[in-house]
């Protein structure tokens, strides 16, 4: 089960009242690829996310520019 000091776990209760203890690492492994079919194969979701964050940073920079410019 991967029980080690400092390991992080999720505790869930099932419909029948049983308790399930799962390491976060196992949850992450089971979830890998779950959204892989959403984006077209020629689109990099990582590149899309980076571009979106850069656009947002630029918008924030412009928004706060009046407060950071010296007079």
PQR file with spaces between the fields and no chain letter, atoms N, CA, C, O and H, PARSE charges and radii, in Angstrom:
ATOM       1  N    UNK     1       0.822   -1.199    0.000 -0.4000 1.5000
ATOM       2  CA   UNK     1       0.000    0.000    0.000 -0.0000 2.0000
ATOM       3  C    UNK     1       0.860    1.254    0.000  0.5500 1.7000
ATOM       4  O    UNK     1       0.344    2.337   -0.277 -0.5500 1.4000
ATOM       5  N    UNK     2       2.124    1.154    0.293 -0.4000 1.5000
ATOM       6  CA   UNK     2       2.986    2.322    0.262 -0.0000 2.0000
ATOM       7  C    UNK     2       2.947    3.150    1.531  0.5500 1.7000
ATOM       8  O    UNK     2       3.122    4.367    1.474 -0.5500 1.4000
ATOM       9  H    UNK     2       2.544    0.274    0.518  0.4000 1.0000
ATOM      10  N    UNK     3       2.722    2.523    2.671 -0.4000 1.5000
ATOM      11  CA   UNK     3       2.693    3.248    3.936 -0.0000 2.0000
ATOM      12  C    UNK     3       4.113    3.557    4.389  0.5500 1.7000
ATOM      13  O    UNK     3       4.903    2.656    4.672 -0.5500 1.4000
ATOM      14  H    UNK     3       2.579    1.534    2.717  0.4000 1.0000
ATOM      15  N    UNK     4       4.422    4.850    4.452 -0.4000 1.5000
ATOM      16  CA   UNK     4       5.719    5.308    4.928 -0.0000 2.0000
ATOM      17  C    UNK     4       5.485    6.539    5.798  0.5500 1.7000
ATOM      18  O    UNK     4       4.501    7.252    5.600 -0.5500 1.4000
ATOM      19  H    UNK     4       3.780    5.582    4.222  0.4000 1.0000
ATOM      20  N    UNK     5       6.368    6.799    6.755 -0.4000 1.5000
ATOM      21  CA   UNK     5       6.209    8.023    7.545 -0.0000 2.0000
ATOM      22  C    UNK     5       6.189    9.245    6.632  0.5500 1.7000
ATOM      23  O    UNK     5       7.049    9.385    5.762 -0.5500 1.4000
ATOM      24  H    UNK     5       7.167    6.220    6.916  0.4000 1.0000
ATOM      25  N    UNK     6       5.230   10.112    6.824 -0.4000 1.5000
ATOM      26  CA   UNK     6       5.115   11.330    6.033 -0.0000 2.0000
ATOM      27  C    UNK     6       4.297   11.192    4.768  0.5500 1.7000
ATOM      28  O    UNK     6       4.028   12.191    4.101 -0.5500 1.4000
ATOM      29  H    UNK     6       4.532    9.998    7.531  0.4000 1.0000
ATOM      30  N    UNK     7       3.890    9.970    4.416 -0.4000 1.5000
ATOM      31  CA   UNK     7       3.061    9.789    3.217 -0.0000 2.0000
ATOM      32  C    UNK     7       1.703   10.435    3.420  0.5500 1.7000
ATOM      33  O    UNK     7       1.169   10.466    4.529 -0.5500 1.4000
ATOM      34  H    UNK     7       4.108    9.158    4.958  0.4000 1.0000
ATOM      35  N    UNK     8       1.152   10.952    2.323 -0.4000 1.5000
ATOM      36  CA   UNK     8      -0.160   11.602    2.395 -0.0000 2.0000
ATOM      37  C    UNK     8      -1.196   10.690    1.777  0.5500 1.7000
ATOM      38  O    UNK     8      -0.948   10.048    0.756 -0.5500 1.4000
ATOM      39  H    UNK     8       1.585   10.927    1.422  0.4000 1.0000
ATOM      40  N    UNK     9      -2.360   10.637    2.404 -0.4000 1.5000
ATOM      41  CA   UNK     9      -3.417    9.745    1.974 -0.0000 2.0000
ATOM      42  C    UNK     9      -4.751   10.463    1.901  0.5500 1.7000
ATOM      43  O    UNK     9      -4.966   11.481    2.559 -0.5500 1.4000
ATOM      44  H    UNK     9      -2.561   11.159    3.233  0.4000 1.0000
ATOM      45  N    UNK    10      -5.640    9.915    1.092 -0.4000 1.5000
ATOM      46  CA   UNK    10      -7.020   10.384    1.031 -0.0000 2.0000
ATOM      47  C    UNK    10      -7.886    9.311    1.679  0.5500 1.7000
ATOM      48  O    UNK    10      -7.685    8.118    1.455 -0.5500 1.4000
ATOM      49  H    UNK    10      -5.465    9.088    0.558  0.4000 1.0000
ATOM      50  N    UNK    11      -8.829    9.739    2.467 -0.4000 1.5000
ATOM      51  CA   UNK    11      -9.758    8.813    3.111 -0.0000 2.0000
ATOM      52  C    UNK    11     -11.138    9.068    2.520  0.5500 1.7000
ATOM      53  O    UNK    11     -11.644   10.189    2.537 -0.5500 1.4000
ATOM      54  H    UNK    11      -8.992   10.708    2.649  0.4000 1.0000
ATOM      55  N    UNK    12     -11.727    8.006    2.002 -0.4000 1.5000
ATOM      56  CA   UNK    12     -13.070    8.100    1.430 -0.0000 2.0000
ATOM      57  C    UNK    12     -13.974    7.108    2.126  0.5500 1.7000
ATOM      58  O    UNK    12     -13.530    6.047    2.564 -0.5500 1.4000
ATOM      59  H    UNK    12     -11.316    7.095    1.988  0.4000 1.0000
ATOM      60  N    UNK    13     -15.250    7.459    2.227 -0.4000 1.5000
ATOM      61  CA   UNK    13     -16.239    6.493    2.702 -0.0000 2.0000
ATOM      62  C    UNK    13     -17.052    6.035    1.502  0.5500 1.7000
ATOM      63  O    UNK    13     -17.452    6.840    0.661 -0.5500 1.4000
ATOM      64  H    UNK    13     -15.611    8.321    1.871  0.4000 1.0000
ATOM      65  N    UNK    14     -17.286    4.759    1.438 -0.4000 1.5000
ATOM      66  CA   UNK    14     -18.053    4.166    0.348 -0.0000 2.0000
ATOM      67  C    UNK    14     -19.532    4.150    0.710  0.5500 1.7000
ATOM      68  O    UNK    14     -19.899    4.397    1.859 -0.5500 1.4000
ATOM      69  H    UNK    14     -16.961    4.105    2.121  0.4000 1.0000
ATOM      70  N    UNK    15     -20.372    3.862   -0.265 -0.4000 1.5000
ATOM      71  CA   UNK    15     -21.824    3.844   -0.055 -0.0000 2.0000
ATOM      72  C    UNK    15     -22.229    2.829    1.018  0.5500 1.7000
ATOM      73  O    UNK    15     -23.210    3.031    1.735 -0.5500 1.4000
ATOM      74  H    UNK    15     -20.073    3.662   -1.199  0.4000 1.0000
ATOM      75  N    UNK    16     -21.468    1.740    1.121 -0.4000 1.5000
ATOM      76  CA   UNK    16     -21.817    0.707    2.109 -0.0000 2.0000
ATOM      77  C    UNK    16     -21.238    0.994    3.495  0.5500 1.7000
ATOM      78  O    UNK    16     -21.391    0.185    4.409 -0.5500 1.4000
ATOM      79  H    UNK    16     -20.671    1.576    0.539  0.4000 1.0000
ATOM      80  N    UNK    17     -20.570    2.150    3.657 -0.4000 1.5000
ATOM      81  CA   UNK    17     -20.041    2.541    4.958 -0.0000 2.0000
ATOM      82  C    UNK    17     -18.593    2.153    5.186  0.5500 1.7000
ATOM      83  O    UNK    17     -18.006    2.524    6.203 -0.5500 1.4000
ATOM      84  H    UNK    17     -20.446    2.808    2.914  0.4000 1.0000
ATOM      85  N    UNK    18     -18.008    1.413    4.257 -0.4000 1.5000
ATOM      86  CA   UNK    18     -16.598    1.073    4.428 -0.0000 2.0000
ATOM      87  C    UNK    18     -15.740    2.304    4.177  0.5500 1.7000
ATOM      88  O    UNK    18     -16.146    3.243    3.491 -0.5500 1.4000
ATOM      89  H    UNK    18     -18.484    1.111    3.431  0.4000 1.0000
ATOM      90  N    UNK    19     -14.552    2.273    4.747 -0.4000 1.5000
ATOM      91  CA   UNK    19     -13.613    3.377    4.604 -0.0000 2.0000
ATOM      92  C    UNK    19     -12.480    2.915    3.690  0.5500 1.7000
ATOM      93  O    UNK    19     -11.960    1.809    3.837 -0.5500 1.4000
ATOM      94  H    UNK    19     -14.222    1.511    5.304  0.4000 1.0000
ATOM      95  N    UNK    20     -12.105    3.781    2.742 -0.4000 1.5000
ATOM      96  CA   UNK    20     -11.021    3.449    1.816 -0.0000 2.0000
ATOM      97  C    UNK    20      -9.907    4.468    2.004  0.5500 1.7000
ATOM      98  O    UNK    20     -10.147    5.676    1.985 -0.5500 1.4000
ATOM      99  H    UNK    20     -12.528    4.680    2.622  0.4000 1.0000
ATOM     100  N    UNK    21      -8.691    3.974    2.185 -0.4000 1.5000
ATOM     101  CA   UNK    21      -7.500    4.791    2.382 -0.0000 2.0000
ATOM     102  C    UNK    21      -6.619    4.596    1.156  0.5500 1.7000
ATOM     103  O    UNK    21      -6.200    3.478    0.855 -0.5500 1.4000
ATOM     104  H    UNK    21      -8.496    2.993    2.200  0.4000 1.0000
ATOM     105  N    UNK    22      -6.335    5.715    0.434 -0.4000 1.5000
ATOM     106  CA   UNK    22      -5.527    5.626   -0.790 -0.0000 2.0000
ATOM     107  C    UNK    22      -4.428    6.667   -0.763  0.5500 1.7000
ATOM     108  O    UNK    22      -4.675    7.828   -0.440 -0.5500 1.4000
ATOM     109  H    UNK    22      -6.676    6.623    0.678  0.4000 1.0000
ATOM     110  N    UNK    23      -3.197    6.253   -1.105 -0.4000 1.5000
ATOM     111  CA   UNK    23      -2.108    7.230   -1.189 -0.0000 2.0000
ATOM     112  C    UNK    23      -2.379    8.216   -2.331  0.5500 1.7000
ATOM     113  O    UNK    23      -2.886    7.823   -3.381 -0.5500 1.4000
ATOM     114  H    UNK    23      -2.996    5.310   -1.368  0.4000 1.0000
ATOM     115  N    UNK    24      -2.044    9.490   -2.128 -0.4000 1.5000
ATOM     116  CA   UNK    24      -2.235   10.496   -3.176 -0.0000 2.0000
ATOM     117  C    UNK    24      -1.498   10.110   -4.451  0.5500 1.7000
ATOM     118  O    UNK    24      -1.992   10.350   -5.553 -0.5500 1.4000
ATOM     119  H    UNK    24      -1.633    9.809   -1.275  0.4000 1.0000
ATOM     120  N    UNK    25      -0.325    9.515   -4.308 -0.4000 1.5000
ATOM     121  CA   UNK    25       0.448    9.118   -5.492 -0.0000 2.0000
ATOM     122  C    UNK    25      -0.339    8.122   -6.337  0.5500 1.7000
ATOM     123  O    UNK    25      -0.305    8.193   -7.565 -0.5500 1.4000
ATOM     124  H    UNK    25       0.077    9.320   -3.413  0.4000 1.0000
ATOM     125  N    UNK    26      -1.038    7.204   -5.702 -0.4000 1.5000
ATOM     126  CA   UNK    26      -1.834    6.214   -6.438 -0.0000 2.0000
ATOM     127  C    UNK    26      -3.009    6.891   -7.139  0.5500 1.7000
ATOM     128  O    UNK    26      -3.369    6.515   -8.254 -0.5500 1.4000
ATOM     129  H    UNK    26      -1.066    7.145   -4.704  0.4000 1.0000
ATOM     130  N    UNK    27      -3.598    7.876   -6.494 -0.4000 1.5000
ATOM     131  CA   UNK    27      -4.710    8.616   -7.108 -0.0000 2.0000
ATOM     132  C    UNK    27      -4.215    9.361   -8.332  0.5500 1.7000
ATOM     133  O    UNK    27      -4.881    9.374   -9.368 -0.5500 1.4000
ATOM     134  H    UNK    27      -3.306    8.181   -5.587  0.4000 1.0000
ATOM     135  N    UNK    28      -3.040    9.989   -8.219 -0.4000 1.5000
ATOM     136  CA   UNK    28      -2.471   10.725   -9.346 -0.0000 2.0000
ATOM     137  C    UNK    28      -2.164    9.782  -10.504  0.5500 1.7000
ATOM     138  O    UNK    28      -2.458   10.102  -11.655 -0.5500 1.4000
ATOM     139  H    UNK    28      -2.499    9.979   -7.378  0.4000 1.0000
ATOM     140  N    UNK    29      -1.578    8.624  -10.212 -0.4000 1.5000
ATOM     141  CA   UNK    29      -1.275    7.654  -11.276 -0.0000 2.0000
ATOM     142  C    UNK    29      -2.544    7.188  -11.972  0.5500 1.7000
ATOM     143  O    UNK    29      -2.570    7.064  -13.197 -0.5500 1.4000
ATOM     144  H    UNK    29      -1.339    8.364   -9.276  0.4000 1.0000
ATOM     145  N    UNK    30      -3.592    6.929  -11.205 -0.4000 1.5000
ATOM     146  CA   UNK    30      -4.846    6.452  -11.780 -0.0000 2.0000
ATOM     147  C    UNK    30      -5.508    7.535  -12.630  0.5500 1.7000
ATOM     148  O    UNK    30      -6.253    7.222  -13.559 -0.5500 1.4000
ATOM     149  H    UNK    30      -3.571    7.029  -10.211  0.4000 1.0000
ATOM     150  N    UNK    31      -5.244    8.802  -12.321 -0.4000 1.5000
ATOM     151  CA   UNK    31      -5.873    9.911  -13.035 -0.0000 2.0000
ATOM     152  C    UNK    31      -5.115   10.334  -14.283  0.5500 1.7000
ATOM     153  O    UNK    31      -5.657   11.074  -15.104 -0.5500 1.4000
ATOM     154  H    UNK    31      -4.638    9.056  -11.567  0.4000 1.0000
ATOM     155  N    UNK    32      -3.886    9.887  -14.447 -0.4000 1.5000
ATOM     156  CA   UNK    32      -3.089   10.298  -15.600 -0.0000 2.0000
ATOM     157  C    UNK    32      -3.780    9.891  -16.897  0.5500 1.7000
ATOM     158  O    UNK    32      -4.225    8.754  -17.053 -0.5500 1.4000
ATOM     159  H    UNK    32      -3.445    9.286  -13.780  0.4000 1.0000
ATOM     160  N    UNK    33      -3.855   10.820  -17.798 -0.4000 1.5000
ATOM     161  CA   UNK    33      -4.437   10.539  -19.101 -0.0000 2.0000
ATOM     162  C    UNK    33      -5.941   10.630  -19.151  0.5500 1.7000
ATOM     163  O    UNK    33      -6.539   10.423  -20.207 -0.5500 1.4000
ATOM     164  H    UNK    33      -3.493   11.744  -17.671  0.4000 1.0000
ATOM     165  N    UNK    34      -6.562   10.935  -18.035 -0.4000 1.5000
ATOM     166  CA   UNK    34      -8.025   10.961  -17.996 -0.0000 2.0000
ATOM     167  C    UNK    34      -8.597   12.050  -18.910  0.5500 1.7000
ATOM     168  O    UNK    34      -9.714   11.917  -19.410 -0.5500 1.4000
ATOM     169  H    UNK    34      -6.077   11.103  -17.177  0.4000 1.0000
ATOM     170  N    UNK    35      -7.836   13.122  -19.126 -0.4000 1.5000
ATOM     171  CA   UNK    35      -8.297   14.211  -19.984 -0.0000 2.0000
ATOM     172  C    UNK    35      -7.577   14.237  -21.331  0.5500 1.7000
ATOM     173  O    UNK    35      -7.712   15.196  -22.091 -0.5500 1.4000
ATOM     174  H    UNK    35      -6.928   13.230  -18.720  0.4000 1.0000
ATOM     175  N    UNK    36      -6.824   13.202  -21.620 -0.4000 1.5000
ATOM     176  CA   UNK    36      -5.992   13.186  -22.823 -0.0000 2.0000
ATOM     177  C    UNK    36      -6.797   13.321  -24.113  0.5500 1.7000
ATOM     178  O    UNK    36      -6.282   13.853  -25.096 -0.5500 1.4000
ATOM     179  H    UNK    36      -6.715   12.423  -21.002  0.4000 1.0000
ATOM     180  N    UNK    37      -8.026   12.861  -24.136 -0.4000 1.5000
ATOM     181  CA   UNK    37      -8.827   12.879  -25.361 -0.0000 2.0000
ATOM     182  C    UNK    37      -9.545   14.199  -25.604  0.5500 1.7000
ATOM     183  O    UNK    37     -10.209   14.355  -26.629 -0.5500 1.4000
ATOM     184  H    UNK    37      -8.444   12.429  -23.337  0.4000 1.0000
ATOM     185  N    UNK    38      -9.428   15.140  -24.695 -0.4000 1.5000
ATOM     186  CA   UNK    38     -10.155   16.407  -24.832 -0.0000 2.0000
ATOM     187  C    UNK    38      -9.539   17.295  -25.906  0.5500 1.7000
ATOM     188  O    UNK    38     -10.258   17.850  -26.737 -0.5500 1.4000
ATOM     189  H    UNK    38      -8.889   15.014  -23.862  0.4000 1.0000
ATOM     190  N    UNK    39      -8.232   17.433  -25.897 -0.4000 1.5000
ATOM     191  CA   UNK    39      -7.561   18.328  -26.852 -0.0000 2.0000
ATOM     192  C    UNK    39      -7.219   17.565  -28.133  0.5500 1.7000
ATOM     193  O    UNK    39      -6.919   16.372  -28.091 -0.5500 1.4000
ATOM     194  H    UNK    39      -7.648   16.982  -25.223  0.4000 1.0000
ATOM     195  N    UNK    40      -7.268   18.256  -29.258 -0.4000 1.5000
ATOM     196  CA   UNK    40      -6.832   17.621  -30.507 -0.0000 2.0000
ATOM     197  C    UNK    40      -5.361   17.230  -30.403  0.5500 1.7000
ATOM     198  O    UNK    40      -4.611   17.862  -29.659 -0.5500 1.4000
ATOM     199  H    UNK    40      -7.511   19.226  -29.291  0.4000 1.0000
ATOM     200  N    UNK    41      -4.934   16.205  -31.131 -0.4000 1.5000
ATOM     201  CA   UNK    41      -3.553   15.735  -31.013 -0.0000 2.0000
ATOM     202  C    UNK    41      -2.503   16.774  -31.393  0.5500 1.7000
ATOM     203  O    UNK    41      -1.361   16.678  -30.944 -0.5500 1.4000
ATOM     204  H    UNK    41      -5.543   15.691  -31.736  0.4000 1.0000
ATOM     205  N    UNK    42      -2.861   17.759  -32.206 -0.4000 1.5000
ATOM     206  CA   UNK    42      -1.880   18.765  -32.624 -0.0000 2.0000
ATOM     207  C    UNK    42      -1.851   19.980  -31.708  0.5500 1.7000
ATOM     208  O    UNK    42      -1.187   20.968  -32.022 -0.5500 1.4000
ATOM     209  H    UNK    42      -3.789   17.837  -32.571  0.4000 1.0000
ATOM     210  N    UNK    43      -2.566   19.928  -30.567 -0.4000 1.5000
ATOM     211  CA   UNK    43      -2.612   21.043  -29.624 -0.0000 2.0000
ATOM     212  C    UNK    43      -1.909   20.629  -28.332  0.5500 1.7000
ATOM     213  O    UNK    43      -2.211   19.585  -27.754 -0.5500 1.4000
ATOM     214  H    UNK    43      -3.105   19.125  -30.312  0.4000 1.0000
ATOM     215  N    UNK    44      -0.978   21.456  -27.894 -0.4000 1.5000
ATOM     216  CA   UNK    44      -0.295   21.209  -26.623 -0.0000 2.0000
ATOM     217  C    UNK    44      -1.010   22.000  -25.535  0.5500 1.7000
ATOM     218  O    UNK    44      -0.988   23.231  -25.535 -0.5500 1.4000
ATOM     219  H    UNK    44      -0.733   22.304  -28.364  0.4000 1.0000
ATOM     220  N    UNK    45      -1.639   21.290  -24.613 -0.4000 1.5000
ATOM     221  CA   UNK    45      -2.337   21.970  -23.530 -0.0000 2.0000
ATOM     222  C    UNK    45      -1.360   22.720  -22.632  0.5500 1.7000
ATOM     223  O    UNK    45      -1.715   23.743  -22.047 -0.5500 1.4000
ATOM     224  H    UNK    45      -1.657   20.290  -24.613  0.4000 1.0000
ATOM     225  N    UNK    46      -0.144   22.221  -22.520 -0.4000 1.5000
ATOM     226  CA   UNK    46       0.876   22.914  -21.732 -0.0000 2.0000
ATOM     227  C    UNK    46       1.190   24.262  -22.362  0.5500 1.7000
ATOM     228  O    UNK    46       1.246   25.279  -21.670 -0.5500 1.4000
ATOM     229  H    UNK    46       0.144   21.390  -22.994  0.4000 1.0000
ATOM     230  N    UNK    47       1.397   24.270  -23.694 -0.4000 1.5000
ATOM     231  CA   UNK    47       1.679   25.534  -24.385 -0.0000 2.0000
ATOM     232  C    UNK    47       0.498   26.489  -24.283  0.5500 1.7000
ATOM     233  O    UNK    47       0.684   27.695  -24.121 -0.5500 1.4000
ATOM     234  H    UNK    47       1.351   23.444  -24.256  0.4000 1.0000
ATOM     235  N    UNK    48      -0.717   25.955  -24.377 -0.4000 1.5000
ATOM     236  CA   UNK    48      -1.917   26.786  -24.244 -0.0000 2.0000
ATOM     237  C    UNK    48      -1.988   27.413  -22.859  0.5500 1.7000
ATOM     238  O    UNK    48      -2.308   28.595  -22.729 -0.5500 1.4000
ATOM     239  H    UNK    48      -0.868   24.975  -24.508  0.4000 1.0000
ATOM     240  N    UNK    49      -1.695   26.641  -21.832 -0.4000 1.5000
ATOM     241  CA   UNK    49      -1.732   27.148  -20.462 -0.0000 2.0000
ATOM     242  C    UNK    49      -0.674   28.227  -20.254  0.5500 1.7000
ATOM     243  O    UNK    49      -0.954   29.269  -19.661 -0.5500 1.4000
ATOM     244  H    UNK    49      -1.435   25.681  -21.938  0.4000 1.0000
ATOM     245  N    UNK    50       0.536   27.981  -20.741 -0.4000 1.5000
ATOM     246  CA   UNK    50       1.609   28.976  -20.597 -0.0000 2.0000
ATOM     247  C    UNK    50       1.228   30.271  -21.303  0.5500 1.7000
ATOM     248  O    UNK    50       1.423   31.356  -20.754 -0.5500 1.4000
ATOM     249  H    UNK    50       0.763   27.135  -21.224  0.4000 1.0000
ATOM     250  N    UNK    51       0.686   30.170  -22.514 -0.4000 1.5000
ATOM     251  CA   UNK    51       0.282   31.370  -23.255 -0.0000 2.0000
ATOM     252  C    UNK    51      -0.821   32.116  -22.511  0.5500 1.7000
ATOM     253  O    UNK    51      -0.803   33.344  -22.436 -0.5500 1.4000
ATOM     254  H    UNK    51       0.527   29.289  -22.961  0.4000 1.0000
ATOM     255  N    UNK    52      -1.778   31.375  -21.962 -0.4000 1.5000
ATOM     256  CA   UNK    52      -2.867   32.008  -21.212 -0.0000 2.0000
ATOM     257  C    UNK    52      -2.331   32.738  -19.986  0.5500 1.7000
ATOM     258  O    UNK    52      -2.756   33.856  -19.695 -0.5500 1.4000
ATOM     259  H    UNK    52      -1.793   30.377  -22.022  0.4000 1.0000
ATOM     260  N    UNK    53      -1.415   32.124  -19.276 -0.4000 1.5000
ATOM     261  CA   UNK    53      -0.840   32.765  -18.086 -0.0000 2.0000
ATOM     262  C    UNK    53      -0.024   33.995  -18.451  0.5500 1.7000
ATOM     263  O    UNK    53      -0.025   34.977  -17.709 -0.5500 1.4000
ATOM     264  H    UNK    53      -1.070   31.216  -19.512  0.4000 1.0000
ATOM     265  N    UNK    54       0.671   33.957  -19.581 -0.4000 1.5000
ATOM     266  CA   UNK    54       1.423   35.135  -20.017 -0.0000 2.0000
ATOM     267  C    UNK    54       0.475   36.277  -20.376  0.5500 1.7000
ATOM     268  O    UNK    54       0.740   37.432  -20.040 -0.5500 1.4000
ATOM     269  H    UNK    54       0.671   33.159  -20.184  0.4000 1.0000
ATOM     270  N    UNK    55      -0.635   35.960  -21.060 -0.4000 1.5000
ATOM     271  CA   UNK    55      -1.613   37.005  -21.389 -0.0000 2.0000
ATOM     272  C    UNK    55      -2.196   37.613  -20.120  0.5500 1.7000
ATOM     273  O    UNK    55      -2.360   38.830  -20.028 -0.5500 1.4000
ATOM     274  H    UNK    55      -0.851   35.022  -21.332  0.4000 1.0000
ATOM     275  N    UNK    56      -2.505   36.778  -19.157 -0.4000 1.5000
ATOM     276  CA   UNK    56      -3.056   37.269  -17.892 -0.0000 2.0000
ATOM     277  C    UNK    56      -2.040   38.135  -17.156  0.5500 1.7000
ATOM     278  O    UNK    56      -2.402   39.167  -16.591 -0.5500 1.4000
ATOM     279  H    UNK    56      -2.372   35.790  -19.232  0.4000 1.0000
ATOM     280  N    UNK    57      -0.781   37.730  -17.154 -0.4000 1.5000
ATOM     281  CA   UNK    57       0.266   38.532  -16.498 -0.0000 2.0000
ATOM     282  C    UNK    57       0.392   39.890  -17.166  0.5500 1.7000
ATOM     283  O    UNK    57       0.567   40.903  -16.489 -0.5500 1.4000
ATOM     284  H    UNK    57      -0.486   36.892  -17.613  0.4000 1.0000
ATOM     285  N    UNK    58       0.304   39.917  -18.481 -0.4000 1.5000
ATOM     286  CA   UNK    58       0.395   41.184  -19.201 -0.0000 2.0000
ATOM     287  C    UNK    58      -0.800   42.086  -18.871  0.5500 1.7000
ATOM     288  O    UNK    58      -0.641   43.293  -18.686 -0.5500 1.4000
ATOM     289  H    UNK    58       0.162   39.094  -19.031  0.4000 1.0000
ATOM     290  N    UNK    59      -2.005   41.486  -18.798 -0.4000 1.5000
ATOM     291  CA   UNK    59      -3.192   42.271  -18.428 -0.0000 2.0000
ATOM     292  C    UNK    59      -3.036   42.864  -17.032  0.5500 1.7000
ATOM     293  O    UNK    59      -3.362   44.030  -16.808 -0.5500 1.4000
ATOM     294  H    UNK    59      -2.135   40.506  -18.948  0.4000 1.0000
ATOM     295  N    UNK    60      -2.541   42.067  -16.101 -0.4000 1.5000
ATOM     296  CA   UNK    60      -2.345   42.562  -14.738 -0.0000 2.0000
ATOM     297  C    UNK    60      -1.291   43.658  -14.696  0.5500 1.7000
ATOM     298  O    UNK    60      -1.442   44.651  -13.984 -0.5500 1.4000
ATOM     299  H    UNK    60      -2.276   41.120  -16.283  0.4000 1.0000
ATOM     300  N    UNK    61      -0.232   43.473  -15.457 -0.4000 1.5000
ATOM     301  CA   UNK    61       0.819   44.485  -15.508 -0.0000 2.0000
ATOM     302  C    UNK    61       0.255   45.805  -16.008  0.5500 1.7000
ATOM     303  O    UNK    61       0.548   46.859  -15.444 -0.5500 1.4000
ATOM     304  H    UNK    61      -0.109   42.666  -16.036  0.4000 1.0000
ATOM     305  N    UNK    62      -0.548   45.757  -17.057 -0.4000 1.5000
ATOM     306  CA   UNK    62      -1.165   46.974  -17.597 -0.0000 2.0000
ATOM     307  C    UNK    62      -2.150   47.578  -16.598  0.5500 1.7000
ATOM     308  O    UNK    62      -2.225   48.798  -16.450 -0.5500 1.4000
ATOM     309  H    UNK    62      -0.787   44.901  -17.515  0.4000 1.0000
ATOM     310  N    UNK    63      -2.890   46.731  -15.927 -0.4000 1.5000
ATOM     311  CA   UNK    63      -3.888   47.204  -14.961 -0.0000 2.0000
ATOM     312  C    UNK    63      -3.243   47.944  -13.801  0.5500 1.7000
ATOM     313  O    UNK    63      -3.765   48.954  -13.330 -0.5500 1.4000
ATOM     314  H    UNK    63      -2.829   45.740  -16.047  0.4000 1.0000
ATOM     315  N    UNK    64      -2.111   47.438  -13.345 -0.4000 1.5000
ATOM     316  CA   UNK    64      -1.472   48.031  -12.165 -0.0000 2.0000
ATOM     317  C    UNK    64      -0.358   49.015  -12.521  0.5500 1.7000
ATOM     318  O    UNK    64       0.282   49.573  -11.630 -0.5500 1.4000
ATOM     319  H    UNK    64      -1.686   46.617  -13.727  0.4000 1.0000
ATOM     320  N    UNK    65      -0.128   49.226  -13.790 -0.4000 1.5000
ATOM     321  CA   UNK    65       0.919   50.125  -14.242 -0.0000 2.0000
ATOM     322  C    UNK    65       0.800   51.530  -13.637  0.5500 1.7000
ATOM     323  O    UNK    65       1.809   52.094  -13.214 -0.5500 1.4000
ATOM     324  H    UNK    65      -0.648   48.773  -14.514  0.4000 1.0000
ATOM     325  N    UNK    66      -0.405   52.105  -13.587 -0.4000 1.5000
ATOM     326  CA   UNK    66      -0.524   53.449  -12.983 -0.0000 2.0000
ATOM     327  C    UNK    66      -0.064   53.508  -11.525  0.5500 1.7000
ATOM     328  O    UNK    66       0.362   54.561  -11.049 -0.5500 1.4000
ATOM     329  H    UNK    66      -1.224   51.647  -13.931  0.4000 1.0000
ATOM     330  N    UNK    67      -0.148   52.394  -10.826 -0.4000 1.5000
ATOM     331  CA   UNK    67       0.231   52.389   -9.404 -0.0000 2.0000
ATOM     332  C    UNK    67       1.714   52.134   -9.196  0.5500 1.7000
ATOM     333  O    UNK    67       2.238   52.387   -8.111 -0.5500 1.4000
ATOM     334  H    UNK    67      -0.494   51.539  -11.213  0.4000 1.0000
ATOM     335  N    UNK    68       2.399   51.635  -10.220 -0.4000 1.5000
ATOM     336  CA   UNK    68       3.812   51.297  -10.053 -0.0000 2.0000
ATOM     337  C    UNK    68       4.757   52.284  -10.738  0.5500 1.7000
ATOM     338  O    UNK    68       5.966   52.247  -10.511 -0.5500 1.4000
ATOM     339  H    UNK    68       1.974   51.429  -11.102  0.4000 1.0000
ATOM     340  N    UNK    69       4.210   53.161  -11.572 -0.4000 1.5000
ATOM     341  CA   UNK    69       5.057   54.158  -12.237 -0.0000 2.0000
ATOM     342  C    UNK    69       5.408   55.269  -11.280  0.5500 1.7000
ATOM     343  O    UNK    69       4.568   55.720  -10.502 -0.5500 1.4000
ATOM     344  H    UNK    69       3.228   53.191  -11.757  0.4000 1.0000
ATOM     345  N    UNK    70       6.653   55.714  -11.335 -0.4000 1.5000
ATOM     346  CA   UNK    70       7.056   56.823  -10.490 -0.0000 2.0000
ATOM     347  C    UNK    70       6.595   58.125  -11.129  0.5500 1.7000
ATOM     348  O    UNK    70       6.526   58.239  -12.353 -0.5500 1.4000
ATOM     349  H    UNK    70       7.336   55.348  -11.967  0.4000 1.0000
ATOM     350  N    UNK    71       6.287   59.081  -10.309 -0.4000 1.5000
ATOM     351  CA   UNK    71       5.740   60.359  -10.824 -0.0000 2.0000
ATOM     352  C    UNK    71       6.811   61.284  -11.281  0.5500 1.7000
ATOM     353  O    UNK    71       6.519   62.390  -11.736 -0.5500 1.4000
ATOM     354  H    UNK    71       6.342   58.988   -9.315  0.4000 1.0000
